[in-house]
Amino acid sequence: MITKDDLAGFLLMHAGFRAEFGRLAEACRDPRDGEHRELLEEQLTLVLEMLHAHHTHEDATLWPKLAGRDPEAGAALAELEAEHAVLDPLVAAAADRAVPIPERAPVLRRLHELVGEHLDHEERTAVPLMLRHLTADDIEADKRQAMADFGRRRVPVIFGWLASSADAGLLATAFADLPGPARLMFRLFWWPAYRRRFTRLYGTAAALPAVLPAVPEA
C-alpha cells in the first residue's frame, strides 16, 4: 500500500498552482516595463501549460483508473472532471495575449480562487482514493508522465517554481525522492537561477527552501 509520502510529487504540483496564480494576479496588475511584462507572460504560459497537463492526465488516466478499481467513486470523480471544464474558459482568457496582461489580472485572481477551491476538493475526494487503490507501479508511471510533461529544458525552472511554493515538509519529502544528480543540480544551479528569476518576476526574494543549506547563493 502506498502512503501520502508517495503522493508528494502530485501534492507539490498542487502547492505550485495554489501559490503561483496568486503571485501572477498581483504582479500582472502593473508590469514595470516591457521586459518584465514578457517574463510574466512566459511564467504564465508555463503554469497554464502545467495545469492543462495535470488536468489532462487526471481526466484521461488517473480518474478512469480509480473509477475502474472503485466503481462507487465514479460520481465523485466525475464531479472533479466537471470542475476542470469550469476552469477551462478562465484558463483560455488568462492565456489570451491579444488582451494586455494588466487586463487579465482579474481573471488570474478568479482563477487563483477557483483553482484553490478545486484542489481542496480534489485532496478531500481523490487523495484518499489514490491512497487506497494506486500501486507503486502506478506512482512510477505518473512520475514518468510528469517528467515528460515538464520537458527536459523546462525542468530547472519548474523545480524552482515548485520549491518556491511548498511547505518545508512536503518539499523535503519530494526532494528526497529525486535522483542524487538532480538534487545536486538543484542545490548548485537550478535554485540560485530560479531565485534570481523570482526576484525579477515578483520584486522580492524567494524564501530559501528548507532542503538547502543556509549559505550565500551565487
C-alpha positions in Angstrom: 0.0 0.0 0.0 1.3 3.5 -0.8 1.5 6.3 1.7 0.9 10.0 1.4 4.7 10.5 1.0 4.3 8.6 -2.3 2.0 11.3 -3.5 4.5 14.1 -2.7 5.0 14.9 -6.4 1.3 15.2 -7.0 0.8 17.4 -4.0 3.8 19.5 -4.8 2.1 20.4 -8.1 -0.9 21.4 -6.2 1.2 23.7 -4.0 2.7 25.3 -7.1 -0.7 26.1 -8.6 -2.0 27.4 -5.3 0.9 29.8 -4.9 1.6 31.0 -8.5 -1.8 32.1 -9.7 -2.0 34.5 -6.7 1.5 35.8 -7.3 0.8 36.3 -11.0 -2.5 38.0 -10.4 -0.7 40.6 -8.2 2.3 41.1 -10.4 0.4 41.4 -13.7 -1.6 44.3 -12.5 1.3 46.7 -13.2 4.3 45.3 -15.0 7.4 47.5 -14.6 8.4 47.6 -18.2 8.3 45.5 -21.4 11.0 43.1 -20.2 9.0 42.4 -17.0 5.8 42.0 -19.0 7.4 39.4 -21.3 8.8 37.5 -18.3 5.3 37.4 -16.7 3.8 36.1 -20.0 6.5 33.4 -20.1 5.8 32.4 -16.5 2.0 32.5 -17.0 2.3 30.3 -20.1 4.4 27.7 -18.2 2.0 27.5 -15.3 -1.1 27.3 -17.6 0.5 24.5 -19.6 1.3 22.6 -16.5 -2.2 23.0 -15.2 -3.6 21.7 -18.5 -1.2 18.7 -18.5 -2.1 18.0 -14.9 -5.8 18.0 -15.6 -5.4 16.1 -18.8 -3.6 13.3 -17.0 -6.3 13.2 -14.3 -9.2 13.0 -16.8 -7.6 10.6 -19.3 -5.7 8.3 -16.9 -6.0 8.8 -13.2 -9.7 9.2 -12.7 -10.7 6.3 -15.1 -8.1 4.1 -13.3 -9.6 4.9 -9.9 -13.2 4.5 -11.1 -12.3 1.1 -12.5 -10.9 0.0 -9.2 -13.7 1.6 -7.1 -16.9 1.9 -9.2 -18.8 3.6 -6.3 -16.3 6.5 -6.6 -17.3 7.2 -10.2 -19.8 10.0 -9.5 -17.4 11.9 -7.2 -14.6 11.6 -9.8 -17.0 12.9 -12.5 -17.6 16.0 -10.3 -13.9 16.7 -10.3 -13.7 16.3 -14.0 -16.6 18.7 -14.4 -14.7 21.3 -12.4 -11.9 21.1 -14.9 -14.3 22.1 -17.6 -15.5 25.1 -15.4 -11.9 26.3 -15.2 -11.2 25.9 -19.0 -12.7 29.3 -20.0 -10.7 31.1 -17.3 -7.6 29.3 -18.5 -8.2 30.4 -22.1 -8.9 34.0 -21.0 -5.7 34.1 -18.9 -3.7 32.8 -21.9 -5.1 35.3 -24.4 -2.2 37.5 -25.4 -4.4 39.7 -27.5 -5.6 41.2 -24.2 -3.0 43.3 -22.3 -1.7 41.5 -19.3 -2.9 44.0 -16.8 -6.4 43.5 -18.1 -6.0 39.7 -17.4 -5.1 40.3 -13.7 -8.7 40.0 -12.5 -9.1 36.7 -14.5 -5.9 35.4 -12.8 -7.3 36.4 -9.4 -10.5 34.5 -10.1 -8.5 31.6 -11.4 -6.5 31.6 -8.2 -9.6 31.4 -6.1 -11.3 28.6 -8.2 -8.2 26.5 -8.6 -7.7 26.7 -4.8 -11.3 25.5 -4.2 -10.9 22.8 -6.8 -7.6 21.5 -5.4 -9.1 21.4 -1.9 -12.0 19.3 -3.3 -9.6 17.1 -5.1 -7.5 16.5 -2.0 -10.6 15.7 0.1 -12.0 13.3 -2.5 -9.3 11.9 -4.8 -6.3 11.6 -2.5 -8.0 9.1 -0.2 -9.0 7.1 -3.3 -5.4 7.3 -4.6 -4.0 6.0 -1.2 -6.5 3.1 -1.3 -6.2 2.0 -4.9 -2.9 3.1 -6.5 0.1 0.9 -6.6 3.8 1.7 -6.5 3.9 0.9 -10.3 1.1 3.4 -10.8 3.1 6.1 -9.0 6.2 5.4 -11.0 4.2 5.7 -14.2 2.7 9.0 -13.1 6.2 10.3 -12.3 7.4 9.4 -15.8 4.4 11.2 -17.3 5.1 14.3 -15.2 8.7 14.5 -16.4 7.6 14.1 -20.0 5.1 16.9 -19.5 7.8 19.1 -18.0 10.3 18.6 -20.8 14.0 18.5 -20.1 14.7 22.1 -20.9 12.0 23.3 -18.5 12.9 21.1 -15.6 15.1 23.6 -13.8 12.5 26.4 -13.9 9.7 24.1 -12.9 11.6 22.6 -10.0 12.5 26.2 -8.9 8.8 27.3 -9.1 7.6 24.3 -7.1 10.4 24.7 -4.5 9.3 28.3 -4.0 5.7 27.2 -3.4 5.7 24.2 -1.0 5.9 24.0 2.8 9.1 22.5 4.3 7.7 19.1 5.0 6.3 18.5 1.5 9.3 19.9 -0.2 11.7 17.7 1.9 9.7 14.6 1.0 9.6 15.4 -2.7 13.3 16.4 -2.8 14.4 13.2 -1.1 12.7 11.2 -3.9 14.9 12.9 -6.6 17.9 11.1 -8.0 21.2 12.3 -6.5 22.4 14.2 -9.6 19.1 16.1 -9.8 19.4 17.1 -6.1 23.0 18.3 -6.7 22.0 20.3 -9.8 19.1 21.8 -7.8 21.4 23.0 -5.0 24.2 24.3 -7.2 22.4 25.7 -10.2 18.6 25.4 -10.5 17.6 27.1 -7.2 20.1 30.0 -7.4 19.0 30.7 -11.0 15.3 30.5 -10.1 15.8 32.7 -7.1 17.0 35.4 -9.4 14.1 34.8 -11.7 11.7 35.0 -8.8 13.1 38.4 -7.9 12.7 39.7 -11.4 9.1 38.4 -11.5 7.8 39.4 -8.1 10.3 42.0 -6.8 11.1 40.1 -3.6 13.5 37.3 -2.8 12.1 33.7 -2.7 12.5 32.0 0.7 15.3 29.6 1.0 13.9 26.0 0.7 14.4 24.0 3.9 16.2 21.3 1.9 19.1 23.7 1.1 21.8 24.8 3.5 21.6 28.4 4.7 24.7 29.7 2.8 25.1 32.6 0.5 24.0 31.8 -3.1 25.8 32.8 -6.3 
